[in-house]
Amino acid sequence: MKKILKTALIRLGYSSKPNFIIIGAEKAGTSGLYGTLKRHSLIRGSSKKEISYFSNDEWYSERNISSYHSYFPLPYKVSKRVQLFEATPIYLFHPEVASRLYNYNPQLKLIVLLRNPSHRAFSAWTMYHHHFKSGPNNKFHDPRNFTQAISEELEKIDTAQFADNRKAYIKRGIYYNQINAFLKYFPSEQILCIESGDLQKNHQKTSEKVQSFIGVPYEEIPLIQQNRSKVSEIDLYSEDIHRLQEFYKPYNKKLYEIIGREFNWDT
């Protein structure tokens, strides 16, 4: 009964909307940050981490925004001081999400987690190759070894479209193109870029920065550890990692220019 009443109220326009969104990147610590921020007394996360409304072309085309808002509490249940959010990593990579989010709310604040793109690619491959062999995600299993996977992607890197390869181990790490797409719609003041390693190594300072960006008073909240792979084969593919580092260098340089910060990713 409560669910039916909530649905009816949302359809009538009585709903809450997110104040900020973690838009990516995949395998860069979005789960850890999502879980961590939910511990703040004035931050409330969506009932599901990856809603994917703005990246689901079929769902979005239905223009059923009330279904999206159903993942957030009704207004009477949260103080006006509370900041609501969700986290969907594919938002950063999807070519239409920047314009969709702007049309939804041009005042949205966006958080981007960035990880060494070579290591991000390997982590993504590990997930698809090892962890998706069985279980509910086995349809996404990638049987190729890492060398095969990146070699095949590099051959088509200039022609492949989003729909051709959503795994996109390499292309998802070209952050410059993705962030630049969002900067066409949102001012830089509304986009916060965080290096994923800072969440671990400089947690307090990074947490202060994130909370200030969101607009809540600082609270000391412990870091929720990210999902850690039980498989570690990166040493077997050191040549491939080096190959990717060389590939990413010019893109990383352009990224550093637009975000005003450099990372030690090229060594």
Short mmCIF file of the C-alpha atoms (twelve columns), coordinates in Angstrom:
data_MODEL
# 
_entry.id   MODEL 
# 
loop_
_atom_site.group_PDB 
_atom_site.id 
_atom_site.type_symbol 
_atom_site.label_atom_id 
_atom_site.label_alt_id 
_atom_site.label_comp_id 
_atom_site.label_asym_id 
_atom_site.label_seq_id 
_atom_site.Cartn_x 
_atom_site.Cartn_y 
_atom_site.Cartn_z 
_atom_site.pdbx_PDB_model_num 
ATOM 1   C CA . MET A 1   0.000  0.000   0.000   1 
ATOM 2   C CA . LYS A 2   2.815  2.404   0.911   1 
ATOM 3   C CA . LYS A 3   4.569  1.686   -2.380  1 
ATOM 4   C CA . ILE A 4   1.360  2.349   -4.347  1 
ATOM 5   C CA . LEU A 5   0.818  5.632   -2.491  1 
ATOM 6   C CA . LYS A 6   4.418  6.707   -3.089  1 
ATOM 7   C CA . THR A 7   4.127  5.938   -6.804  1 
ATOM 8   C CA . ALA A 8   0.909  7.938   -7.034  1 
ATOM 9   C CA . LEU A 9   2.409  10.951  -5.254  1 
ATOM 10  C CA . ILE A 10  5.507  10.912  -7.460  1 
ATOM 11  C CA . ARG A 11  3.382  10.776  -10.606 1 
ATOM 12  C CA . LEU A 12  1.551  13.844  -9.331  1 
ATOM 13  C CA . GLY A 13  4.888  15.658  -9.057  1 
ATOM 14  C CA . TYR A 14  5.525  15.261  -5.348  1 
ATOM 15  C CA . SER A 15  9.049  13.897  -5.538  1 
ATOM 16  C CA . SER A 16  12.651 14.468  -4.573  1 
ATOM 17  C CA . LYS A 17  15.513 14.931  -7.019  1 
ATOM 18  C CA . PRO A 18  19.245 14.337  -6.636  1 
ATOM 19  C CA . ASN A 19  21.418 17.335  -5.821  1 
ATOM 20  C CA . PHE A 20  24.554 15.666  -7.121  1 
ATOM 21  C CA . ILE A 21  25.519 12.521  -9.021  1 
ATOM 22  C CA . ILE A 22  28.667 10.394  -9.124  1 
ATOM 23  C CA . ILE A 23  28.954 9.848   -12.887 1 
ATOM 24  C CA . GLY A 24  31.996 7.552   -13.097 1 
ATOM 25  C CA . ALA A 25  34.396 6.200   -13.963 1 
ATOM 26  C CA . GLU A 26  33.812 2.458   -13.951 1 
ATOM 27  C CA . LYS A 27  36.291 0.548   -11.710 1 
ATOM 28  C CA . ALA A 28  37.540 3.798   -10.184 1 
ATOM 29  C CA . GLY A 29  36.005 3.554   -6.722  1 
ATOM 30  C CA . THR A 30  32.431 4.722   -7.233  1 
ATOM 31  C CA . SER A 31  31.048 1.960   -4.984  1 
ATOM 32  C CA . GLY A 32  33.388 2.945   -2.173  1 
ATOM 33  C CA . LEU A 33  32.552 6.642   -2.424  1 
ATOM 34  C CA . TYR A 34  28.829 5.912   -2.689  1 
ATOM 35  C CA . GLY A 35  28.905 3.836   0.485   1 
ATOM 36  C CA . THR A 36  31.097 6.347   2.293   1 
ATOM 37  C CA . LEU A 37  29.006 9.423   1.540   1 
ATOM 38  C CA . LYS A 38  25.821 7.673   2.670   1 
ATOM 39  C CA . ARG A 39  27.288 7.671   6.185   1 
ATOM 40  C CA . HIS A 40  27.117 11.479  6.371   1 
ATOM 41  C CA . SER A 41  24.150 12.695  8.422   1 
ATOM 42  C CA . LEU A 42  23.092 15.188  5.736   1 
ATOM 43  C CA . ILE A 43  23.651 13.024  2.650   1 
ATOM 44  C CA . ARG A 44  21.156 10.433  1.470   1 
ATOM 45  C CA . GLY A 45  21.847 7.975   -1.343  1 
ATOM 46  C CA . SER A 46  19.330 6.527   -3.746  1 
ATOM 47  C CA . SER A 47  17.793 3.180   -2.784  1 
ATOM 48  C CA . LYS A 48  19.804 1.564   -5.594  1 
ATOM 49  C CA . LYS A 49  23.373 2.488   -6.466  1 
ATOM 50  C CA . GLU A 50  23.369 2.274   -10.254 1 
ATOM 51  C CA . ILE A 51  19.962 3.485   -11.411 1 
ATOM 52  C CA . SER A 52  21.165 4.034   -15.002 1 
ATOM 53  C CA . TYR A 53  18.083 6.003   -16.041 1 
ATOM 54  C CA . PHE A 54  19.967 8.567   -18.131 1 
ATOM 55  C CA . SER A 55  22.126 5.922   -19.835 1 
ATOM 56  C CA . ASN A 56  19.314 3.467   -20.563 1 
ATOM 57  C CA . ASP A 57  18.197 4.661   -23.998 1 
ATOM 58  C CA . GLU A 58  14.957 2.670   -24.011 1 
ATOM 59  C CA . TRP A 59  13.947 3.681   -20.495 1 
ATOM 60  C CA . TYR A 60  14.917 7.317   -21.054 1 
ATOM 61  C CA . SER A 61  12.962 7.480   -24.335 1 
ATOM 62  C CA . GLU A 62  9.790  6.658   -22.411 1 
ATOM 63  C CA . ARG A 63  10.188 9.977   -20.561 1 
ATOM 64  C CA . ASN A 64  8.953  8.286   -17.405 1 
ATOM 65  C CA . ILE A 65  10.877 10.484  -14.999 1 
ATOM 66  C CA . SER A 66  8.633  9.433   -12.116 1 
ATOM 67  C CA . SER A 67  10.150 5.954   -12.292 1 
ATOM 68  C CA . TYR A 68  13.567 7.543   -11.759 1 
ATOM 69  C CA . HIS A 69  12.365 9.628   -8.837  1 
ATOM 70  C CA . SER A 70  10.960 6.509   -7.160  1 
ATOM 71  C CA . TYR A 71  14.515 5.668   -6.069  1 
ATOM 72  C CA . PHE A 72  14.612 8.759   -3.848  1 
ATOM 73  C CA . PRO A 73  12.671 9.423   -0.626  1 
ATOM 74  C CA . LEU A 74  9.545  11.554  -0.695  1 
ATOM 75  C CA . PRO A 75  10.202 15.192  0.294   1 
ATOM 76  C CA . TYR A 76  8.494  14.965  3.693   1 
ATOM 77  C CA . LYS A 77  10.912 12.209  4.727   1 
ATOM 78  C CA . VAL A 78  14.075 14.306  4.391   1 
ATOM 79  C CA . SER A 79  15.134 17.689  5.674   1 
ATOM 80  C CA . LYS A 80  15.703 20.439  3.117   1 
ATOM 81  C CA . ARG A 81  19.326 20.463  4.288   1 
ATOM 82  C CA . VAL A 82  19.844 16.866  3.146   1 
ATOM 83  C CA . GLN A 83  21.659 16.385  -0.149  1 
ATOM 84  C CA . LEU A 84  20.398 13.491  -2.278  1 
ATOM 85  C CA . PHE A 85  22.524 11.613  -4.790  1 
ATOM 86  C CA . GLU A 86  22.999 8.530   -6.917  1 
ATOM 87  C CA . ALA A 87  26.005 6.912   -8.590  1 
ATOM 88  C CA . THR A 88  26.006 5.394   -12.074 1 
ATOM 89  C CA . PRO A 89  29.525 4.904   -13.528 1 
ATOM 90  C CA . ILE A 90  28.436 4.534   -17.145 1 
ATOM 91  C CA . TYR A 91  27.074 8.098   -17.152 1 
ATOM 92  C CA . LEU A 92  30.569 9.441   -17.798 1 
ATOM 93  C CA . PHE A 93  31.084 7.260   -20.867 1 
ATOM 94  C CA . HIS A 94  27.627 7.364   -22.469 1 
ATOM 95  C CA . PRO A 95  27.655 9.954   -25.297 1 
ATOM 96  C CA . GLU A 96  24.167 11.337  -24.559 1 
ATOM 97  C CA . VAL A 97  24.170 11.598  -20.792 1 
ATOM 98  C CA . ALA A 98  25.779 15.054  -20.534 1 
ATOM 99  C CA . SER A 99  22.973 16.701  -22.508 1 
ATOM 100 C CA . ARG A 100 20.314 14.602  -20.768 1 
ATOM 101 C CA . LEU A 101 21.515 15.582  -17.302 1 
ATOM 102 C CA . TYR A 102 21.715 19.228  -18.325 1 
ATOM 103 C CA . ASN A 103 18.152 19.146  -19.624 1 
ATOM 104 C CA . TYR A 104 17.080 17.468  -16.396 1 
ATOM 105 C CA . ASN A 105 18.804 19.947  -14.090 1 
ATOM 106 C CA . PRO A 106 21.507 22.394  -15.229 1 
ATOM 107 C CA . GLN A 107 22.364 23.063  -11.562 1 
ATOM 108 C CA . LEU A 108 23.414 19.479  -10.846 1 
ATOM 109 C CA . LYS A 109 26.799 18.902  -9.266  1 
ATOM 110 C CA . LEU A 110 28.805 16.061  -10.765 1 
ATOM 111 C CA . ILE A 111 31.580 13.997  -9.192  1 
ATOM 112 C CA . VAL A 112 34.075 12.125  -11.382 1 
ATOM 113 C CA . LEU A 113 36.453 9.530   -9.984  1 
ATOM 114 C CA . LEU A 114 39.547 9.064   -12.128 1 
ATOM 115 C CA . ARG A 115 41.909 6.116   -11.998 1 
ATOM 116 C CA . ASN A 116 45.137 5.397   -13.859 1 
ATOM 117 C CA . PRO A 117 43.517 4.428   -17.193 1 
ATOM 118 C CA . SER A 118 45.896 1.512   -17.814 1 
ATOM 119 C CA . HIS A 119 45.077 0.013   -14.430 1 
ATOM 120 C CA . ARG A 120 41.382 0.817   -14.840 1 
ATOM 121 C CA . ALA A 121 41.356 -1.098  -18.138 1 
ATOM 122 C CA . PHE A 122 43.015 -4.099  -16.525 1 
ATOM 123 C CA . SER A 123 40.629 -4.022  -13.567 1 
ATOM 124 C CA . ALA A 124 37.629 -3.940  -15.900 1 
ATOM 125 C CA . TRP A 125 39.006 -6.861  -17.920 1 
ATOM 126 C CA . THR A 126 39.585 -8.827  -14.706 1 
ATOM 127 C CA . MET A 127 35.948 -8.317  -13.780 1 
ATOM 128 C CA . TYR A 128 34.565 -9.405  -17.146 1 
ATOM 129 C CA . HIS A 129 37.079 -12.223 -17.679 1 
ATOM 130 C CA . HIS A 130 37.336 -13.771 -14.213 1 
ATOM 131 C CA . HIS A 131 34.386 -12.686 -12.090 1 
ATOM 132 C CA . PHE A 132 31.693 -12.965 -14.742 1 
ATOM 133 C CA . LYS A 133 32.445 -16.576 -15.685 1 
ATOM 134 C CA . SER A 134 29.387 -17.662 -13.725 1 
ATOM 135 C CA . GLY A 135 26.512 -16.166 -11.806 1 
ATOM 136 C CA . PRO A 136 23.960 -13.541 -12.864 1 
ATOM 137 C CA . ASN A 137 26.482 -11.610 -14.986 1 
ATOM 138 C CA . ASN A 138 27.833 -14.564 -16.969 1 
ATOM 139 C CA . LYS A 139 26.275 -13.187 -20.155 1 
ATOM 140 C CA . PHE A 140 28.908 -10.441 -19.970 1 
ATOM 141 C CA . HIS A 141 31.837 -12.847 -19.636 1 
ATOM 142 C CA . ASP A 142 34.827 -12.020 -21.838 1 
ATOM 143 C CA . PRO A 143 36.788 -15.204 -22.704 1 
ATOM 144 C CA . ARG A 144 39.748 -13.332 -24.244 1 
ATOM 145 C CA . ASN A 145 43.010 -12.793 -22.430 1 
ATOM 146 C CA . PHE A 146 44.024 -9.195  -21.759 1 
ATOM 147 C CA . THR A 147 46.452 -9.009  -24.683 1 
ATOM 148 C CA . GLN A 148 43.784 -10.127 -27.136 1 
ATOM 149 C CA . ALA A 149 41.174 -7.799  -25.674 1 
ATOM 150 C CA . ILE A 150 43.201 -4.610  -25.920 1 
ATOM 151 C CA . SER A 151 44.765 -5.506  -29.274 1 
ATOM 152 C CA . GLU A 152 41.352 -5.981  -30.850 1 
ATOM 153 C CA . GLU A 153 40.059 -2.755  -29.352 1 
ATOM 154 C CA . LEU A 154 43.079 -0.744  -30.483 1 
ATOM 155 C CA . GLU A 155 42.513 -1.914  -34.051 1 
ATOM 156 C CA . LYS A 156 39.065 -0.293  -34.041 1 
ATOM 157 C CA . ILE A 157 39.663 2.534   -31.572 1 
ATOM 158 C CA . ASP A 158 39.014 5.284   -34.138 1 
ATOM 159 C CA . THR A 159 35.864 3.803   -35.653 1 
ATOM 160 C CA . ALA A 160 34.066 1.976   -32.836 1 
ATOM 161 C CA . GLN A 161 30.928 3.646   -31.542 1 
ATOM 162 C CA . PHE A 162 29.460 3.447   -28.047 1 
ATOM 163 C CA . ALA A 163 26.958 0.753   -29.022 1 
ATOM 164 C CA . ASP A 164 29.677 -1.379  -30.638 1 
ATOM 165 C CA . ASN A 165 31.637 -2.075  -27.473 1 
ATOM 166 C CA . ARG A 166 30.270 -0.997  -24.115 1 
ATOM 167 C CA . LYS A 167 33.081 -2.791  -22.269 1 
ATOM 168 C CA . ALA A 168 35.529 -0.454  -24.007 1 
ATOM 169 C CA . TYR A 169 38.487 -1.249  -21.761 1 
ATOM 170 C CA . ILE A 170 40.653 1.354   -23.468 1 
ATOM 171 C CA . LYS A 171 38.162 3.973   -24.597 1 
ATOM 172 C CA . ARG A 172 36.621 4.394   -21.156 1 
ATOM 173 C CA . GLY A 173 40.048 5.550   -19.993 1 
ATOM 174 C CA . ILE A 174 40.218 8.449   -22.452 1 
ATOM 175 C CA . TYR A 175 38.868 10.763  -19.782 1 
ATOM 176 C CA . TYR A 176 39.647 13.948  -21.663 1 
ATOM 177 C CA . ASN A 177 36.979 13.269  -24.285 1 
ATOM 178 C CA . GLN A 178 34.384 12.322  -21.697 1 
ATOM 179 C CA . ILE A 179 34.926 15.226  -19.300 1 
ATOM 180 C CA . ASN A 180 35.129 17.642  -22.205 1 
ATOM 181 C CA . ALA A 181 31.662 16.476  -23.294 1 
ATOM 182 C CA . PHE A 182 30.274 17.430  -19.881 1 
ATOM 183 C CA . LEU A 183 32.097 20.775  -19.889 1 
ATOM 184 C CA . LYS A 184 30.117 21.718  -22.986 1 
ATOM 185 C CA . TYR A 185 27.037 21.818  -20.766 1 
ATOM 186 C CA . PHE A 186 28.178 22.278  -17.169 1 
ATOM 187 C CA . PRO A 187 30.604 24.900  -15.834 1 
ATOM 188 C CA . SER A 188 33.792 23.526  -14.307 1 
ATOM 189 C CA . GLU A 189 32.621 24.704  -10.863 1 
ATOM 190 C CA . GLN A 190 29.919 22.027  -10.967 1 
ATOM 191 C CA . ILE A 191 32.293 19.166  -11.784 1 
ATOM 192 C CA . LEU A 192 34.656 17.738  -9.185  1 
ATOM 193 C CA . CYS A 193 37.382 15.361  -10.375 1 
ATOM 194 C CA . ILE A 194 38.958 13.113  -7.757  1 
ATOM 195 C CA . GLU A 195 41.863 10.703  -8.305  1 
ATOM 196 C CA . SER A 196 40.744 7.379   -6.872  1 
ATOM 197 C CA . GLY A 197 44.037 6.829   -5.060  1 
ATOM 198 C CA . ASP A 198 43.410 9.960   -3.000  1 
ATOM 199 C CA . LEU A 199 40.415 8.274   -1.396  1 
ATOM 200 C CA . GLN A 200 42.827 5.766   0.129   1 
ATOM 201 C CA . LYS A 201 46.023 7.741   0.661   1 
ATOM 202 C CA . ASN A 202 44.586 11.160  1.562   1 
ATOM 203 C CA . HIS A 203 41.134 10.210  2.759   1 
ATOM 204 C CA . GLN A 204 40.500 13.056  5.215   1 
ATOM 205 C CA . LYS A 205 41.669 15.823  2.872   1 
ATOM 206 C CA . THR A 206 39.773 14.311  -0.048  1 
ATOM 207 C CA . SER A 207 36.662 13.836  2.091   1 
ATOM 208 C CA . GLU A 208 36.794 17.489  3.124   1 
ATOM 209 C CA . LYS A 209 37.031 18.521  -0.514  1 
ATOM 210 C CA . VAL A 210 34.097 16.327  -1.546  1 
ATOM 211 C CA . GLN A 211 31.867 17.432  1.313   1 
ATOM 212 C CA . SER A 212 32.671 21.108  0.657   1 
ATOM 213 C CA . PHE A 213 31.799 20.618  -3.010  1 
ATOM 214 C CA . ILE A 214 28.489 18.985  -2.089  1 
ATOM 215 C CA . GLY A 215 27.719 21.793  0.348   1 
ATOM 216 C CA . VAL A 216 27.443 19.990  3.672   1 
ATOM 217 C CA . PRO A 217 29.306 20.634  6.944   1 
ATOM 218 C CA . TYR A 218 32.349 18.432  7.351   1 
ATOM 219 C CA . GLU A 219 31.923 15.159  9.209   1 
ATOM 220 C CA . GLU A 220 34.634 12.585  9.715   1 
ATOM 221 C CA . ILE A 221 33.315 9.464   8.010   1 
ATOM 222 C CA . PRO A 222 35.330 6.268   7.531   1 
ATOM 223 C CA . LEU A 223 36.061 5.095   4.012   1 
ATOM 224 C CA . ILE A 224 34.068 2.150   2.737   1 
ATOM 225 C CA . GLN A 225 36.572 -0.109  1.023   1 
ATOM 226 C CA . GLN A 226 36.092 -0.651  -2.681  1 
ATOM 227 C CA . ASN A 227 35.308 -4.031  -4.181  1 
ATOM 228 C CA . ARG A 228 38.674 -5.737  -4.369  1 
ATOM 229 C CA . SER A 229 39.420 -8.438  -6.900  1 
ATOM 230 C CA . LYS A 230 40.567 -11.806 -5.590  1 
ATOM 231 C CA . VAL A 231 42.513 -12.297 -8.819  1 
ATOM 232 C CA . SER A 232 45.776 -10.444 -9.434  1 
ATOM 233 C CA . GLU A 233 47.472 -11.135 -12.767 1 
ATOM 234 C CA . ILE A 234 48.707 -7.679  -13.680 1 
ATOM 235 C CA . ASP A 235 52.364 -8.759  -13.520 1 
ATOM 236 C CA . LEU A 236 51.684 -11.233 -16.330 1 
ATOM 237 C CA . TYR A 237 50.690 -8.366  -18.619 1 
ATOM 238 C CA . SER A 238 53.364 -5.758  -17.846 1 
ATOM 239 C CA . GLU A 239 54.119 -5.239  -21.548 1 
ATOM 240 C CA . ASP A 240 50.468 -4.576  -22.286 1 
ATOM 241 C CA . ILE A 241 50.248 -2.119  -19.392 1 
ATOM 242 C CA . HIS A 242 53.277 -0.273  -20.739 1 
ATOM 243 C CA . ARG A 243 51.714 -0.262  -24.200 1 
ATOM 244 C CA . LEU A 244 48.584 1.340   -22.784 1 
ATOM 245 C CA . GLN A 245 50.577 3.898   -20.812 1 
ATOM 246 C CA . GLU A 246 52.189 5.071   -24.034 1 
ATOM 247 C CA . PHE A 247 48.814 5.173   -25.766 1 
ATOM 248 C CA . TYR A 248 47.243 7.288   -23.028 1 
ATOM 249 C CA . LYS A 249 50.048 9.836   -22.631 1 
ATOM 250 C CA . PRO A 250 48.742 12.449  -25.113 1 
ATOM 251 C CA . TYR A 251 45.172 12.073  -23.819 1 
ATOM 252 C CA . ASN A 252 46.316 12.371  -20.207 1 
ATOM 253 C CA . LYS A 253 48.234 15.535  -21.049 1 
ATOM 254 C CA . LYS A 254 45.076 17.138  -22.460 1 
ATOM 255 C CA . LEU A 255 43.116 15.939  -19.435 1 
ATOM 256 C CA . TYR A 256 45.565 17.581  -17.040 1 
ATOM 257 C CA . GLU A 257 45.139 20.858  -18.902 1 
ATOM 258 C CA . ILE A 258 41.361 20.994  -18.537 1 
ATOM 259 C CA . ILE A 259 41.210 19.875  -14.890 1 
ATOM 260 C CA . GLY A 260 44.263 21.844  -13.773 1 
ATOM 261 C CA . ARG A 261 45.992 18.931  -12.093 1 
ATOM 262 C CA . GLU A 262 48.460 16.195  -13.032 1 
ATOM 263 C CA . PHE A 263 48.597 12.567  -11.919 1 
ATOM 264 C CA . ASN A 264 51.537 10.177  -11.870 1 
ATOM 265 C CA . TRP A 265 50.012 7.804   -14.397 1 
ATOM 266 C CA . ASP A 266 52.688 7.646   -17.071 1 
ATOM 267 C CA . THR A 267 55.441 5.850   -15.161 1 
# 
